[in-house]
Amino acid sequence: MTRHEFKRALYEVLEDTGKRKLAARSLRHFLVFLIILNIALAVFETVPDVRLAFGEHLRFLQLGSGFVFLVEYILRLYVADLHPPLRRYGPIQARLRYAVHPDALVDLIGALPLLFVLFLPNQAVVVVIILRLLRFLKLARYSPALRSLISAVANERRALLGSTMIIMGVILLAATTMYLIEHDDQPEKFRSILHGMYWAITTVTTVGYGDVVPVSNLGKMVGSFVMLLGYGLIALPVGIIASAFAREIHSRDFVVTWSMVARVPLFEDLKATEIAEVSKLLQAQSVRKGMTIADRGDVADRMYFISDGEVEIKLPHDTVYLGEGSFFGELALINQTRRTATVSAYSDCQLLVLEAEALRQLMDRDEALAKKIMDEARERALAGKKVLGELAEEELQQAGVFAAGEDARTEPELFSKDQTGQDKDPA
């Protein structure tokens, strides 16, 4: 293996792209386990009895995991110039740009505790504990839901800041009012407005510890009003984050679905609105590991998009594996024949299914859309596009497989037979 091939393989494993899905998945699971283990160790290490009994073992585990995170950070910097958006900058500038990316900064935070322990063993105890706990942020790389939540909070930062200002204003007003009312009756507990703010915060947030409470009738009335007001105030940021998070999830799912459809050669020349119409035809399907998605000999009348998981396609002379973001079965929309390959779930899969009949009905309703798809299929047939089994040339390229001349055949035209079984005029 040459240096370039090794670097490419390393990039595919670290960034979970390409054909090395098993290695990438294993590394991802190992790093997630190591992150969670480090967080647990950082917490247990603060327990005196645990530290006395297992101090040396905990230190060894922390140093070992810190070394792993440091190596991971260095390797990610090493392959940074292979990222598509950074390739045009050259090796040095690409790495510098990657180093200031949020994901890279989080990786650096994960590696810093080891450097502090090695070079400042006694002066940075508190910093090391904090940085170890901040390794929790590394989970965002492997959790789309966590990334969506962070994105939702960032997008709604102005609304959250506004709601926070409202809450702080109410707290200040409540603390001032209660100070004026209760200061004479409880001079120790309401010595100043600052002391009153402690009561206001616990009341507005509906915690109410009960260690500071009003004793006068007017104070109790004000306190009751502030308690009721607290429910509405706390609902402000909660509602903002919840709605933004739901919108982010919906937007992410739509963008992923839209982009997968747009990558299909048959639809790549369509307008955004037309691709969105095709996307509406997709149906979700969950498939457990080992289950058959399509049997050899079945009528090929639908195509599939892989939103999560990996599938195995057994061709006559090869076995192809396709992962998240890939599509297969495009020929099912072009010429509904018998399948010549068996497709099964290599892991638990979430699929999006596009049926040929649903697409045909959409084309019947939209003549312009039908013409674009027919023209694209006709151009591909005239260009002599090759197919292998059930996979078109573009689908094979997703898996790094190319049809050999003796095994390939020319791609058929779109809907070569109408519903009565008669050949359509290609003109």
Salt bridges, closest charged atoms under 4 A:
GLU12 OE2 - ARG8 NE 3.67
GLU12 OE1 - ARG20 NH1 2.52
GLU15 OE2 - ARG76 NH1 3.07
GLU15 OE2 - HIS83 NE2 3.50
ASP16 OD2 - ARG28 NH1 2.79
GLU45 OE1 - ARG132 NH1 2.93
GLU72 OE2 - ARG76 NE 2.94
GLU72 OE1 - LYS138 NZ 3.07
ASP81 OD2 - LYS7 NZ 2.91
ASP81 OD1 - ARG95 NH2 3.70
ASP103 OD1 - ARG147 NH1 3.32
ASP107 OD2 - ARG76 NE 3.81
ASP107 OD1 - LYS138 NZ 2.74
ASP107 OD2 - ARG141 NH2 2.36
GLU156 OE2 - ARG247 NH2 2.49
GLU188 OE1 - ARG191 NH1 3.69
ASP253 OD1 - ARG252 NH2 3.67
GLU274 OE1 - LYS372 NZ 3.10
GLU277 OE2 - LYS280 NZ 3.24
ASP301 OD1 - ARG302 NE 3.41
GLU310 OE1 - ARG25 NH2 3.06
GLU330 OE2 - ARG380 NH1 2.51
ASP348 OD2 - ARG288 NH1 3.50
GLU355 OE2 - ARG302 NH2 3.53
GLU357 OE1 - ARG360 NE 3.81
ASP375 OD2 - LYS371 NZ 2.88
ASP375 OD1 - ARG378 NH1 3.21
GLU393 OE2 - LYS385 NZ 3.96
GLU394 OE1 - ARG380 NH2 2.90
GLU394 OE2 - LYS385 NZ 3.31
ASP407 OD1 - HIS317 NE2 3.75
GLU411 OE1 - ARG380 NH2 3.18
ASP423 OD1 - LYS417 NZ 3.10
